[in-house]
Amino acid sequence: MIRIQREDFDVGREIAALSAGNPKVGGLAVFVGLVRDMAGGETVRAVTLEHYPGMTEKKLAEIEAEARRRWPLEATLIIHRYGELKPGDRIVLVAASSAHRDAAFEACRFLIDWLKTKAPFWKLEDKDSGAEWVEAKPSDDTAAAVWTKGKRG
Amino acid sequence: MKILYFAWIRTKTGVAAEDVDPPASVTDVASLIAWLKGRGAGFAEALDNPSVVRVAVNQEYAKADHPVRAGDEIAIFPPVTGG
């Protein structure tokens, strides 16, 4: 399931809903991304997330489908927020459930690694020196490429 | 065709979305970008460095030689930074 929303989400409720009524789920892995208060040695007052409505949903659906193709999953969930967020706020949640933990852990990691390099979101940081668009990190490409080369999954 | 701009590319072009009617010489992503760069200083600056410009045609990532046609939705944006 995919949700793109401005509002916050309740992690506990989302996890409970993901396995509710499905006793085949033996394990569930979750990653939650938060707004950090520092970037490049500067205090971050807020982060504004912009996205490309339409393509965002399409790419996240592809990422989710790819995870389900690679691992025997019972359920997957991606929630990504947009708009202005403050340090400590939740930005993103990805979760995967499966009969066993290996598939859940690996799929969860895969979901966030691919999301970071493929889903059309951009962060604008509000710092003391002014507003600055976050630059993509080469380490994110490296993390995502691991899954392409088949070293994992 | 419809062109959408996002993040700092939108800031530099000064426009979020526009309908354009490029000349017949614009047949692919590379020729479209070259034509757009000639439309003003903001466009030239925004699209100057191809290594930080990503393009999607009809909501799919597209390389320089991907064809573009009337009616396409083309999005131009920097490398993504979500998550």
gemmi code that builds the backbone of each chain (N, CA, C; Angstrom):
import gemmi

chains = {
    "A": [
        ("MET", (0.845, -1.191, 0.000), (0.000, 0.000, 0.000), (0.887, 1.251, 0.000)),
        ("ILE", (0.399, 2.295, -0.651), (1.185, 3.524, -0.773), (0.332, 4.709, -0.344)),
        ("ARG", (0.920, 5.567, 0.473), (0.204, 6.790, 0.832), (1.155, 7.974, 0.765)),
        ("ILE", (0.745, 9.018, 0.066), (1.490, 10.274, 0.008), (0.612, 11.282, 0.730)),
        ("GLN", (1.099, 11.859, 1.806), (0.209, 12.705, 2.605), (0.966, 13.814, 3.309)),
        ("ARG", (0.235, 14.868, 3.614), (0.794, 15.985, 4.367), (0.823, 15.647, 5.862)),
        ("GLU", (-0.176, 14.895, 6.313), (-0.372, 14.641, 7.737), (0.653, 13.638, 8.284)),
        ("ASP", (0.837, 13.696, 9.585), (1.659, 12.720, 10.299), (0.942, 11.369, 10.296)),
        ("PHE", (1.670, 10.332, 10.721), (1.063, 9.009, 10.838), (1.465, 8.396, 12.175)),
        ("ASP", (0.660, 7.411, 12.614), (0.901, 6.732, 13.885), (1.600, 5.408, 13.589)),
        ("VAL", (2.875, 5.311, 13.984), (3.679, 4.139, 13.623), (3.048, 2.865, 14.174)),
        ("GLY", (2.641, 2.888, 15.433), (2.068, 1.701, 16.066), (0.809, 1.224, 15.358)),
        ("ARG", (-0.033, 2.182, 15.012), (-1.285, 1.824, 14.345), (-1.011, 1.243, 12.950)),
        ("GLU", (-0.033, 1.816, 12.260), (0.292, 1.332, 10.909), (0.841, -0.098, 10.965)),
        ("ILE", (1.714, -0.348, 11.946), (2.288, -1.695, 12.078), (1.193, -2.706, 12.403)),
        ("ALA", (0.305, -2.330, 13.325), (-0.773, -3.241, 13.722), (-1.667, -3.562, 12.528)),
        ("ALA", (-1.973, -2.537, 11.725), (-2.872, -2.735, 10.587), (-2.248, -3.634, 9.529)),
        ("LEU", (-0.915, -3.587, 9.444), (-0.219, -4.327, 8.392), (-0.298, -5.847, 8.600)),
        ("SER", (-0.396, -6.262, 9.840), (-0.444, -7.707, 10.103), (-1.809, -8.173, 10.599)),
        ("ALA", (-2.731, -7.240, 10.785), (-4.050, -7.589, 11.345), (-4.761, -8.610, 10.469)),
        ("GLY", (-5.253, -9.664, 11.103), (-6.046, -10.657, 10.387), (-5.252, -11.569, 9.480)),
        ("ASN", (-3.913, -11.523, 9.586), (-3.097, -12.411, 8.749), (-2.102, -13.193, 9.600)),
        ("PRO", (-2.508, -14.368, 10.088), (-1.622, -15.154, 10.958), (-0.432, -15.758, 10.224)),
        ("LYS", (-0.342, -15.569, 8.909), (0.834, -16.050, 8.176), (2.051, -15.145, 8.412)),
        ("VAL", (1.805, -13.937, 8.906), (2.907, -12.998, 9.174), (3.670, -13.458, 10.411)),
        ("GLY", (4.967, -13.753, 10.216), (5.790, -14.146, 11.352), (6.748, -13.044, 11.764)),
        ("GLY", (6.902, -12.043, 10.916), (7.813, -10.950, 11.234), (7.531, -9.740, 10.380)),
        ("LEU", (7.882, -8.588, 10.953), (7.559, -7.331, 10.288), (8.715, -6.366, 10.545)),
        ("ALA", (9.294, -5.818, 9.492), (10.393, -4.858, 9.643), (9.919, -3.482, 9.198)),
        ("VAL", (10.320, -2.471, 9.961), (9.866, -1.105, 9.700), (11.046, -0.153, 9.717)),
        ("PHE", (11.086, 0.781, 8.780), (12.034, 1.888, 8.844), (11.233, 3.179, 8.863)),
        ("VAL", (11.601, 4.066, 9.798), (10.964, 5.380, 9.869), (12.044, 6.434, 9.731)),
        ("GLY", (11.916, 7.317, 8.756), (12.867, 8.412, 8.548), (12.340, 9.686, 9.176)),
        ("LEU", (13.248, 10.427, 9.863), (12.872, 11.645, 10.579), (13.669, 12.844, 10.069)),
        ("VAL", (13.179, 14.031, 10.334), (13.905, 15.262, 9.999), (15.009, 15.466, 11.036)),
        ("ARG", (16.269, 15.585, 10.559), (17.402, 15.880, 11.459), (17.482, 17.379, 11.725)),
        ("ASP", (18.085, 17.729, 12.871), (18.158, 19.158, 13.212), (19.450, 19.819, 12.733)),
        ("MET", (20.336, 19.025, 12.122), (21.607, 19.585, 11.649), (21.872, 19.130, 10.223)),
        ("ALA", (22.475, 20.025, 9.425), (22.913, 19.655, 8.077), (24.111, 20.516, 7.727)),
        ("GLY", (25.216, 19.874, 7.371), (26.423, 20.608, 7.006), (26.896, 21.534, 8.115)),
        ("GLY", (26.740, 21.099, 9.384), (27.177, 21.894, 10.520), (26.257, 23.043, 10.877)),
        ("GLU", (25.115, 23.118, 10.221), (24.182, 24.211, 10.495), (22.876, 23.686, 11.075)),
        ("THR", (22.232, 24.533, 11.874), (20.930, 24.174, 12.426), (19.861, 24.233, 11.339)),
        ("VAL", (19.056, 23.192, 11.295), (17.932, 23.160, 10.349), (16.660, 23.522, 11.108)),
        ("ARG", (15.990, 24.577, 10.640), (14.748, 25.002, 11.309), (13.542, 24.237, 10.791)),
        ("ALA", (13.575, 23.930, 9.505), (12.452, 23.210, 8.892), (12.915, 22.619, 7.568)),
        ("VAL", (12.195, 21.618, 7.123), (12.440, 21.018, 5.811), (11.115, 20.998, 5.063)),
        ("THR", (11.137, 21.500, 3.830), (9.922, 21.437, 3.016), (10.123, 20.406, 1.928)),
        ("LEU", (9.222, 19.423, 1.903), (9.298, 18.356, 0.905), (8.337, 18.625, -0.240)),
        ("GLU", (8.924, 18.605, -1.438), (8.139, 18.776, -2.658), (8.141, 17.443, -3.401)),
        ("HIS", (7.094, 17.150, -4.155), (7.120, 15.923, -4.970), (6.388, 16.151, -6.278)),
        ("TYR", (6.403, 15.134, -7.108), (5.804, 15.200, -8.439), (4.567, 14.300, -8.416)),
        ("PRO", (3.409, 14.885, -8.088), (2.192, 14.074, -7.985), (1.953, 13.312, -9.289)),
        ("GLY", (1.614, 12.083, -9.152), (1.416, 11.238, -10.338), (2.610, 10.328, -10.523)),
        ("MET", (3.779, 10.927, -10.788), (4.972, 10.095, -10.950), (5.386, 9.484, -9.611)),
        ("THR", (5.187, 10.224, -8.526), (5.545, 9.693, -7.204), (4.803, 8.391, -6.936)),
        ("GLU", (3.507, 8.407, -7.113), (2.695, 7.206, -6.869), (3.135, 6.069, -7.792)),
        ("LYS", (3.413, 6.426, -9.046), (3.810, 5.424, -10.034), (5.138, 4.763, -9.642)),
        ("LYS", (6.128, 5.584, -9.254), (7.432, 5.015, -8.899), (7.338, 4.188, -7.626)),
        ("LEU", (6.597, 4.671, -6.632), (6.481, 3.914, -5.382), (5.766, 2.589, -5.623)),
        ("ALA", (4.779, 2.575, -6.509), (4.083, 1.315, -6.825), (5.056, 0.340, -7.496)),
        ("GLU", (5.930, 0.863, -8.347), (6.926, 0.005, -9.009), (7.912, -0.567, -7.992)),
        ("ILE", (8.337, 0.276, -7.052), (9.294, -0.161, -6.029), (8.662, -1.254, -5.159)),
        ("GLU", (7.412, -1.024, -4.793), (6.692, -2.000, -3.981), (6.529, -3.323, -4.754)),
        ("ALA", (6.166, -3.242, -6.017), (5.981, -4.449, -6.837), (7.300, -5.207, -6.978)),
        ("GLU", (8.396, -4.463, -7.106), (9.703, -5.106, -7.243), (10.074, -5.844, -5.951)),
        ("ALA", (9.789, -5.243, -4.809), (10.061, -5.905, -3.524), (9.257, -7.196, -3.411)),
        ("ARG", (8.012, -7.144, -3.830), (7.156, -8.331, -3.709), (7.558, -9.415, -4.708)),
        ("ARG", (8.212, -8.993, -5.801), (8.718, -9.966, -6.766), (9.963, -10.673, -6.211)),
        ("ARG", (10.774, -9.904, -5.443), (12.046, -10.465, -4.960), (11.915, -11.304, -3.697)),
        ("TRP", (10.950, -10.952, -2.844), (10.834, -11.652, -1.564), (9.406, -12.158, -1.358)),
        ("PRO", (9.247, -13.236, -0.577), (7.898, -13.743, -0.287), (7.250, -12.912, 0.820)),
        ("LEU", (6.611, -11.830, 0.450), (6.079, -10.887, 1.434), (4.577, -11.056, 1.595)),
        ("GLU", (4.106, -10.814, 2.813), (2.661, -10.820, 3.067), (2.062, -9.447, 2.803)),
        ("ALA", (2.823, -8.401, 3.163), (2.321, -7.042, 2.956), (3.482, -6.058, 2.916)),
        ("THR", (3.260, -4.937, 2.243), (4.235, -3.846, 2.254), (3.467, -2.535, 2.435)),
        ("LEU", (4.163, -1.574, 2.994), (3.538, -0.258, 3.193), (4.595, 0.822, 2.999)),
        ("ILE", (4.259, 1.840, 2.221), (5.118, 3.022, 2.076), (4.254, 4.244, 2.355)),
        ("ILE", (4.661, 5.029, 3.347), (3.998, 6.317, 3.607), (5.066, 7.391, 3.475)),
        ("HIS", (4.825, 8.410, 2.667), (5.783, 9.515, 2.537), (5.035, 10.827, 2.677)),
        ("ARG", (5.566, 11.693, 3.530), (4.912, 12.987, 3.735), (5.498, 14.052, 2.822)),
        ("TYR", (4.747, 15.126, 2.613), (5.238, 16.298, 1.888), (4.800, 17.544, 2.655)),
        ("GLY", (5.307, 18.704, 2.209), (4.991, 19.943, 2.909), (6.071, 20.278, 3.918)),
        ("GLU", (5.796, 21.237, 4.813), (6.818, 21.693, 5.759), (6.842, 20.823, 7.007)),
        ("LEU", (8.048, 20.337, 7.344), (8.248, 19.485, 8.518), (9.326, 20.091, 9.405)),
        ("LYS", (9.234, 19.804, 10.705), (10.195, 20.327, 11.683), (11.133, 19.205, 12.141)),
        ("PRO", (12.314, 19.577, 12.696), (13.214, 18.548, 13.226), (12.472, 17.618, 14.194)),
        ("GLY", (12.712, 16.321, 14.014), (12.033, 15.326, 14.840), (10.767, 14.784, 14.201)),
        ("ASP", (10.240, 15.509, 13.217), (9.013, 15.025, 12.547), (9.318, 13.787, 11.714)),
        ("ARG", (8.327, 12.923, 11.614), (8.447, 11.754, 10.725), (8.277, 12.199, 9.275)),
        ("ILE", (9.154, 11.676, 8.393), (9.047, 11.965, 6.955), (8.462, 10.768, 6.211)),
        ("VAL", (9.019, 9.592, 6.532), (8.715, 8.424, 5.717), (8.628, 7.179, 6.590)),
        ("LEU", (7.782, 6.262, 6.183), (7.728, 4.937, 6.809), (7.693, 3.904, 5.689)),
        ("VAL", (8.576, 2.908, 5.796), (8.447, 1.747, 4.907), (8.403, 0.512, 5.797)),
        ("ALA", (7.580, -0.434, 5.428), (7.439, -1.655, 6.220), (7.192, -2.832, 5.296)),
        ("ALA", (7.679, -3.991, 5.742), (7.455, -5.223, 4.995), (7.195, -6.340, 5.981)),
        ("SER", (6.200, -7.161, 5.704), (5.912, -8.304, 6.568), (6.027, -9.582, 5.752)),
        ("SER", (6.447, -10.632, 6.463), (6.658, -11.913, 5.808), (6.519, -13.021, 6.840)),
        ("ALA", (6.588, -14.265, 6.378), (6.540, -15.387, 7.310), (7.793, -15.399, 8.180)),
        ("HIS", (8.924, -14.964, 7.603), (10.205, -15.041, 8.309), (10.955, -13.714, 8.248)),
        ("ARG", (11.874, -13.528, 9.194), (12.478, -12.205, 9.359), (13.415, -11.798, 8.233)),
        ("ASP", (14.134, -12.780, 7.627), (15.096, -12.399, 6.587), (14.427, -11.606, 5.471)),
        ("ALA", (13.330, -12.115, 4.970), (12.635, -11.442, 3.863), (12.129, -10.072, 4.312)),
        ("ALA", (11.616, -9.991, 5.533), (11.085, -8.719, 6.025), (12.190, -7.670, 6.148)),
        ("PHE", (13.331, -8.061, 6.763), (14.448, -7.124, 6.922), (14.982, -6.657, 5.566)),
        ("GLU", (15.239, -7.630, 4.691), (15.846, -7.288, 3.402), (14.913, -6.431, 2.552)),
        ("ALA", (13.644, -6.780, 2.517), (12.696, -6.010, 1.711), (12.540, -4.591, 2.251)),
        ("CYS", (12.566, -4.447, 3.568), (12.439, -3.121, 4.178), (13.609, -2.235, 3.754)),
        ("ARG", (14.801, -2.783, 3.830), (16.007, -2.048, 3.429), (15.963, -1.696, 1.939)),
        ("PHE", (15.537, -2.660, 1.136), (15.402, -2.439, -0.301), (14.420, -1.291, -0.590)),
        ("LEU", (13.280, -1.300, 0.077), (12.246, -0.279, -0.166), (12.790, 1.120, 0.069)),
        ("ILE", (13.503, 1.330, 1.180), (13.974, 2.687, 1.467), (15.152, 3.056, 0.562)),
        ("ASP", (16.021, 2.091, 0.252), (17.163, 2.391, -0.628), (16.697, 2.795, -2.024)),
        ("TRP", (15.729, 2.079, -2.548), (15.243, 2.408, -3.893), (14.406, 3.676, -3.889)),
        ("LEU", (13.606, 3.834, -2.837), (12.795, 5.057, -2.733), (13.690, 6.298, -2.791)),
        ("LYS", (14.811, 6.233, -2.072), (15.684, 7.409, -1.958), (16.287, 7.831, -3.299)),
        ("THR", (16.443, 6.890, -4.215), (17.079, 7.251, -5.486), (16.102, 7.309, -6.659)),
        ("LYS", (14.861, 6.837, -6.472), (13.936, 6.766, -7.603), (12.649, 7.581, -7.435)),
        ("ALA", (12.195, 7.774, -6.214), (10.921, 8.482, -6.026), (11.158, 9.996, -6.125)),
        ("PRO", (10.353, 10.693, -6.936), (10.598, 12.123, -7.170), (10.143, 13.033, -6.026)),
        ("PHE", (10.989, 13.059, -4.982), (10.825, 13.985, -3.851), (12.076, 14.854, -3.768)),
        ("TRP", (11.902, 16.081, -3.291), (13.053, 16.973, -3.083), (12.866, 17.702, -1.751)),
        ("LYS", (14.009, 17.900, -1.042), (13.970, 18.572, 0.261), (14.603, 19.955, 0.174)),
        ("LEU", (13.888, 20.927, 0.694), (14.409, 22.290, 0.830), (14.610, 22.554, 2.319)),
        ("GLU", (15.880, 22.802, 2.715), (16.174, 23.030, 4.134), (16.172, 24.518, 4.443)),
        ("ASP", (15.535, 24.877, 5.544), (15.537, 26.259, 6.022), (16.588, 26.352, 7.128)),
        ("LYS", (17.726, 27.022, 6.816), (18.845, 27.115, 7.752), (19.164, 28.583, 8.036)),
        ("ASP", (20.087, 28.805, 8.963), (20.456, 30.176, 9.312), (20.972, 30.939, 8.097)),
        ("SER", (21.699, 30.221, 7.214), (22.273, 30.880, 6.040), (21.248, 31.056, 4.918)),
        ("GLY", (20.025, 30.570, 5.142), (18.977, 30.707, 4.132), (18.408, 29.364, 3.728)),
        ("ALA", (17.519, 29.392, 2.758), (16.902, 28.149, 2.279), (17.814, 27.513, 1.238)),
        ("GLU", (18.014, 26.209, 1.369), (18.928, 25.516, 0.467), (18.358, 24.145, 0.084)),
        ("TRP", (18.347, 23.859, -1.226), (17.897, 22.536, -1.689), (18.955, 21.507, -1.329)),
        ("VAL", (18.512, 20.395, -0.784), (19.427, 19.314, -0.414), (19.977, 18.674, -1.687)),
        ("GLU", (21.292, 18.405, -1.669), (21.911, 17.725, -2.812), (21.845, 16.222, -2.623)),
        ("ALA", (21.676, 15.514, -3.729), (21.648, 14.051, -3.663), (23.015, 13.548, -3.233)),
        ("LYS", (23.015, 12.477, -2.412), (24.279, 11.922, -1.898), (24.732, 10.754, -2.765)),
        ("PRO", (26.012, 10.729, -3.158), (26.506, 9.558, -3.898), (26.314, 8.261, -3.116)),
        ("SER", (26.354, 8.350, -1.766), (26.195, 7.135, -0.956), (24.806, 6.528, -1.112)),
        ("ASP", (23.800, 7.369, -1.444), (22.457, 6.838, -1.694), (22.436, 6.020, -2.980)),
        ("ASP", (23.151, 6.516, -3.993), (23.240, 5.756, -5.249), (23.943, 4.430, -5.016)),
        ("THR", (25.003, 4.471, -4.193), (25.752, 3.251, -3.896), (24.867, 2.237, -3.192)),
        ("ALA", (24.083, 2.728, -2.213), (23.196, 1.835, -1.466), (22.161, 1.203, -2.392)),
        ("ALA", (21.610, 2.004, -3.303), (20.587, 1.480, -4.216), (21.202, 0.519, -5.222)),
        ("ALA", (22.439, 0.817, -5.647), (23.089, -0.009, -6.673), (23.377, -1.411, -6.171)),
        ("VAL", (23.567, -1.546, -4.870), (23.813, -2.870, -4.283), (22.698, -3.840, -4.685)),
        ("TRP", (21.474, -3.342, -4.698), (20.322, -4.204, -5.020), (20.286, -4.516, -6.511)),
        ("THR", (20.800, -3.626, -7.330), (20.807, -3.857, -8.782), (21.810, -4.932, -9.137)),
        ("LYS", (22.968, -4.887, -8.474), (24.021, -5.854, -8.770), (23.710, -7.236, -8.209)),
        ("GLY", (22.675, -7.301, -7.376), (22.263, -8.603, -6.864), (23.122, -9.116, -5.720)),
        ("LYS", (23.890, -8.201, -5.097), (24.672, -8.634, -3.936), (23.748, -8.978, -2.777)),
        ("ARG", (22.605, -8.299, -2.778), (21.581, -8.631, -1.791), (20.329, -9.009, -2.556)),
        ("GLY", (19.438, -9.715, -1.874), (18.102, -9.956, -2.431), (18.101, -10.936, -3.593)),
    ],
    "B": [
        ("MET", (3.473, 20.422, -26.034), (3.777, 19.519, -24.928), (3.838, 20.303, -23.623)),
        ("LYS", (3.612, 19.573, -22.542), (3.603, 20.219, -21.223), (4.953, 19.980, -20.545)),
        ("ILE", (5.516, 21.041, -19.985), (6.788, 20.899, -19.270), (6.579, 21.291, -17.812)),
        ("LEU", (7.072, 20.435, -16.922), (7.006, 20.708, -15.482), (8.433, 20.848, -14.950)),
        ("TYR", (8.621, 21.782, -14.033), (9.936, 21.987, -13.413), (9.798, 21.834, -11.907)),
        ("PHE", (10.790, 21.188, -11.292), (10.715, 20.961, -9.848), (11.987, 21.427, -9.126)),
        ("ALA", (11.820, 21.674, -7.828), (12.913, 22.000, -6.904), (13.722, 23.200, -7.433)),
        ("TRP", (15.073, 23.148, -7.344), (15.840, 24.355, -7.703), (15.799, 24.641, -9.193)),
        ("ILE", (15.467, 23.637, -9.988), (15.323, 23.919, -11.425), (14.113, 24.827, -11.653)),
        ("ARG", (13.044, 24.595, -10.887), (11.876, 25.477, -10.972), (12.230, 26.881, -10.479)),
        ("THR", (12.994, 26.947, -9.386), (13.372, 28.252, -8.846), (14.141, 29.061, -9.893)),
        ("LYS", (15.053, 28.383, -10.604), (15.884, 29.100, -11.582), (15.118, 29.465, -12.854)),
        ("THR", (14.255, 28.574, -13.331), (13.485, 28.926, -14.537), (12.398, 29.938, -14.204)),
        ("GLY", (11.962, 29.924, -12.939), (10.920, 30.865, -12.525), (9.523, 30.428, -12.933)),
        ("VAL", (9.403, 29.184, -13.424), (8.091, 28.705, -13.847), (7.939, 27.242, -13.403)),
        ("ALA", (6.748, 26.886, -12.912), (6.512, 25.520, -12.436), (5.984, 24.621, -13.545)),
        ("ALA", (5.181, 25.187, -14.424), (4.586, 24.397, -15.512), (4.264, 25.310, -16.675)),
        ("GLU", (4.442, 24.790, -17.877), (4.099, 25.580, -19.059), (3.803, 24.653, -20.231)),
        ("ASP", (3.012, 25.164, -21.166), (2.784, 24.451, -22.426), (3.673, 25.095, -23.471)),
        ("VAL", (4.450, 24.274, -24.176), (5.355, 24.814, -25.190), (5.100, 24.117, -26.526)),
        ("ASP", (5.497, 24.802, -27.577), (5.342, 24.270, -28.931), (6.690, 24.410, -29.628)),
        ("PRO", (7.614, 23.474, -29.327), (8.966, 23.631, -29.861), (9.022, 23.388, -31.375)),
        ("PRO", (10.097, 23.869, -32.027), (10.238, 23.667, -33.475), (10.437, 22.187, -33.815)),
        ("ALA", (10.306, 21.862, -35.085), (10.373, 20.468, -35.537), (11.737, 19.838, -35.255)),
        ("SER", (12.761, 20.682, -35.082), (14.103, 20.152, -34.806), (14.197, 19.505, -33.426)),
        ("VAL", (13.221, 19.776, -32.574), (13.204, 19.159, -31.236), (12.525, 17.787, -31.342)),
        ("THR", (13.342, 16.746, -31.277), (12.814, 15.390, -31.470), (13.070, 14.485, -30.270)),
        ("ASP", (14.045, 14.857, -29.422), (14.357, 14.016, -28.273), (14.679, 14.890, -27.060)),
        ("VAL", (14.971, 14.230, -25.946), (15.217, 14.958, -24.700), (16.381, 15.944, -24.859)),
        ("ALA", (17.469, 15.493, -25.509), (18.652, 16.350, -25.643), (18.331, 17.613, -26.436)),
        ("SER", (17.617, 17.467, -27.554), (17.313, 18.656, -28.369), (16.286, 19.552, -27.676)),
        ("LEU", (15.409, 18.947, -26.876), (14.455, 19.763, -26.115), (15.190, 20.622, -25.084)),
        ("ILE", (16.124, 19.993, -24.350), (16.879, 20.737, -23.334), (17.678, 21.865, -23.999)),
        ("ALA", (18.301, 21.558, -25.134), (19.083, 22.578, -25.846), (18.188, 23.750, -26.254)),
        ("TRP", (17.001, 23.453, -26.728), (16.072, 24.504, -27.151), (15.601, 25.333, -25.940)),
        ("LEU", (15.273, 24.634, -24.857), (14.811, 25.339, -23.652), (15.884, 26.292, -23.121)),
        ("LYS", (17.160, 25.862, -23.203), (18.257, 26.695, -22.692), (18.354, 28.024, -23.431)),
        ("GLY", (17.861, 28.054, -24.662), (17.911, 29.290, -25.444), (16.776, 30.242, -25.150)),
        ("ARG", (15.918, 29.879, -24.174), (14.732, 30.699, -23.934), (14.934, 31.750, -22.850)),
        ("GLY", (16.149, 31.883, -22.326), (16.377, 32.926, -21.327), (17.481, 32.540, -20.370)),
        ("ALA", (17.995, 33.522, -19.657), (19.130, 33.297, -18.760), (18.793, 32.290, -17.666)),
        ("GLY", (17.572, 32.381, -17.117), (17.159, 31.460, -16.053), (17.149, 30.017, -16.526)),
        ("PHE", (16.654, 29.799, -17.742), (16.623, 28.450, -18.313), (18.037, 27.955, -18.579)),
        ("ALA", (18.873, 28.832, -19.131), (20.255, 28.459, -19.438), (20.991, 28.047, -18.166)),
        ("GLU", (20.776, 28.811, -17.094), (21.451, 28.503, -15.828), (20.907, 27.207, -15.218)),
        ("ALA", (19.598, 27.051, -15.252), (18.964, 25.878, -14.636), (19.405, 24.577, -15.308)),
        ("LEU", (19.614, 24.634, -16.617), (19.856, 23.412, -17.388), (21.299, 23.281, -17.827)),
        ("ASP", (22.178, 24.115, -17.249), (23.569, 24.200, -17.689), (24.357, 22.907, -17.464)),
        ("ASN", (24.118, 22.251, -16.311), (24.939, 21.096, -15.939), (24.125, 19.798, -16.074)),
        ("PRO", (24.331, 19.064, -17.175), (23.507, 17.872, -17.416), (23.627, 16.817, -16.314)),
        ("SER", (24.739, 16.834, -15.549), (24.917, 15.797, -14.535), (23.948, 15.969, -13.362)),
        ("VAL", (23.323, 17.132, -13.240), (22.349, 17.324, -12.154), (20.946, 17.629, -12.698)),
        ("VAL", (20.723, 17.272, -13.950), (19.397, 17.450, -14.543), (18.819, 16.079, -14.903)),
        ("ARG", (17.656, 15.776, -14.316), (16.958, 14.529, -14.633), (15.696, 14.878, -15.427)),
        ("VAL", (15.328, 13.964, -16.331), (14.147, 14.206, -17.156), (13.231, 12.987, -17.092)),
        ("ALA", (11.944, 13.248, -16.982), (10.950, 12.173, -17.092), (10.016, 12.518, -18.244)),
        ("VAL", (9.750, 11.536, -19.097), (8.781, 11.697, -20.183), (7.571, 10.849, -19.831)),
        ("ASN", (6.432, 11.509, -19.716), (5.195, 10.818, -19.315), (5.410, 9.995, -18.038)),
        ("GLN", (6.103, 10.606, -17.083), (6.306, 10.073, -15.732), (7.213, 8.854, -15.673)),
        ("GLU", (8.065, 8.680, -16.712), (9.107, 7.641, -16.670), (10.452, 8.316, -16.914)),
        ("TYR", (11.468, 7.922, -16.132), (12.800, 8.486, -16.350), (13.229, 8.263, -17.800)),
        ("ALA", (13.828, 9.297, -18.391), (14.199, 9.223, -19.807), (15.615, 9.724, -20.012)),
        ("LYS", (16.363, 9.059, -20.885), (17.724, 9.484, -21.214), (17.703, 10.499, -22.353)),
        ("ALA", (18.895, 11.014, -22.683), (19.020, 12.107, -23.656), (18.424, 11.752, -25.015)),
        ("ASP", (18.496, 10.489, -25.405), (18.020, 10.129, -26.754), (16.555, 9.675, -26.773)),
        ("HIS", (15.860, 9.827, -25.642), (14.443, 9.431, -25.598), (13.614, 10.402, -26.443)),
        ("PRO", (12.751, 9.890, -27.333), (11.964, 10.803, -28.173), (10.952, 11.622, -27.369)),
        ("VAL", (10.684, 12.826, -27.844), (9.619, 13.656, -27.256), (8.670, 14.067, -28.381)),
        ("ARG", (7.369, 14.124, -28.044), (6.350, 14.419, -29.047), (5.325, 15.381, -28.476)),
        ("ALA", (4.569, 15.998, -29.399), (3.458, 16.850, -28.973), (2.535, 16.019, -28.094)),
        ("GLY", (2.061, 16.616, -27.001), (1.161, 15.897, -26.109), (1.864, 15.216, -24.952)),
        ("ASP", (3.197, 15.103, -25.029), (3.938, 14.488, -23.922), (3.931, 15.389, -22.685)),
        ("GLU", (4.037, 14.751, -21.511), (4.292, 15.493, -20.274), (5.755, 15.268, -19.919)),
        ("ILE", (6.525, 16.344, -19.962), (7.961, 16.255, -19.691), (8.237, 16.939, -18.358)),
        ("ALA", (8.916, 16.238, -17.467), (9.291, 16.850, -16.184), (10.804, 16.958, -16.120)),
        ("ILE", (11.281, 18.102, -15.646), (12.714, 18.352, -15.541), (13.012, 18.702, -14.095)),
        ("PHE", (13.963, 17.936, -13.491), (14.201, 18.129, -12.058), (15.605, 17.670, -11.666)),
        ("PRO", (16.082, 18.097, -10.503), (17.389, 17.641, -10.016), (17.309, 16.212, -9.481)),
        ("PRO", (18.465, 15.599, -9.193), (18.447, 14.275, -8.576), (17.579, 14.292, -7.315)),
        ("VAL", (16.850, 13.214, -7.095), (15.842, 13.208, -6.036), (16.486, 13.079, -4.648)),
        ("THR", (15.820, 13.632, -3.645), (16.382, 13.660, -2.282), (15.317, 13.350, -1.229)),
        ("GLY", (14.396, 12.454, -1.553), (13.357, 12.101, -0.575), (13.848, 11.072, 0.430)),
        ("GLY", (12.901, 10.514, 1.171), (13.189, 9.483, 2.149), (13.639, 10.029, 3.466)),
    ],
}
model = gemmi.Model(1)
for chain_id, residues in chains.items():
    chain = gemmi.Chain(chain_id)
    for i, (resn, *xyz) in enumerate(residues, 1):
        res = gemmi.Residue()
        res.name, res.seqid = resn, gemmi.SeqId(i, " ")
        for name, pos in zip(("N", "CA", "C"), xyz):
            atom = gemmi.Atom()
            atom.name, atom.element = name, gemmi.Element(name[0])
            atom.pos, atom.b_iso = gemmi.Position(*pos), 0.0
            res.add_atom(atom)
        chain.add_residue(res)
    model.add_chain(chain)
structure = gemmi.Structure()
structure.add_model(model)
structure.setup_entities()
